[in-house]
């Protein structure tokens, strides 16, 4: 799903004008981005957590030459889905797919 598709769905579902829907989506993403840039956690209840972790510099090897190099430290964004989202995703799987799993086949 793209940002344009999110705007279109807000326009359809809430009834905002396209400009208002665009402003809401842009403002939301700007707020989330600003919080993450400041190193804050972003927790969206029922959806999940966005966290910026800092990786320290470490030793590595160039796979082509075998030379040892230092991999610079950097910040990485991680997302952990909430239990509610995980349950929702797993509830969407069809019952017929669970019938073909090895564990259910072994119990028959």
N, C-alpha and C positions, 0 to 999 in steps of 0.2 A: 504494500500500500504506500502510496506517495503522499506528500503534503497536499497536493492538489486534490487527491481523492478524499483526504480527511476533510478539507474545506468543503467539498461538494456534499459529503455526508452530513456535516453540520448544517449546511444550507438546507438540505432536504428534511432533516429530522427536527431541527429547532425552529427553522423558519426565519433565521437571520438573513439579511441581504448577503450577497457574496462578499461584498467589501467588509461587512461586519464579521462574517465568518473568517475571512482571511486575517483580519486584525486580531481576532481572538486566538487563532492558531499561532500566528507570528508572535504575539505577546507571550503566550504559554511557552513556546519553545525558547524565546529569549530569556524568560525567567529561569527555566530549567538550566539552560546553558550557563547563565550567570552564576547560579548556585554551584554548579559543578566546577566552573573555573575558579571559584573561591575555595574549593575543596570541601564544600558542604555535601552532605548526603541528601538525595532526593527520594523521599518515600511517598509513593502513591498507593494509598490504601486500596486493597483488593486487586492491585496490579503488580507492584513489585518495587524494588529498591535499585537506584542507580548510585554507584559509589566510584570515586576516583581513587585508585591505588597508585602508589609510587613504587616503581621497580628500581632497585639499586643497580649501579654499574656492576658488570660481571665479566669474567673471562670467557672467551669463546674461541672458536677456531674457524678460519676461512676454509670451507670445505674443498675448494679447488687447490689451494697451496698447502694447507695444513698449518699455516702460520697462526700463532696465537694473537688474538686481538682483544681489545677491551670494548665490550658492548655498552654504550652509554646508558645511563639511567633515564627513565622516561615515566610519564604518567599514562595509565591505562584506565579505561572506563569499563566497569563491570556492571552487569545487571543480574539480579537474582529475582526470579518470579515469586510472587506470593503464593501461599498454599491455596488460596481461593482460585487464582488463575490456573495453577497446576491441576486442581480438581476439575475445573471447567474444561480444560484442554483434554484431560483424560476421559471425561464424561462424553465427549464428542466422538470418541472412537466407537465404531460400530460393534455390536455384539458378535457379528459373524467373524470379525477379525480375531476375537479372543478364542473362538472355537478352533482356529488353526494354529494356536500357539503350542509350543512343545509341552508346556506344563499341563494344559488341559487335555492334550492328546494322550499324555502318559496316564492320566487318571481314569481314562475310559477303558 
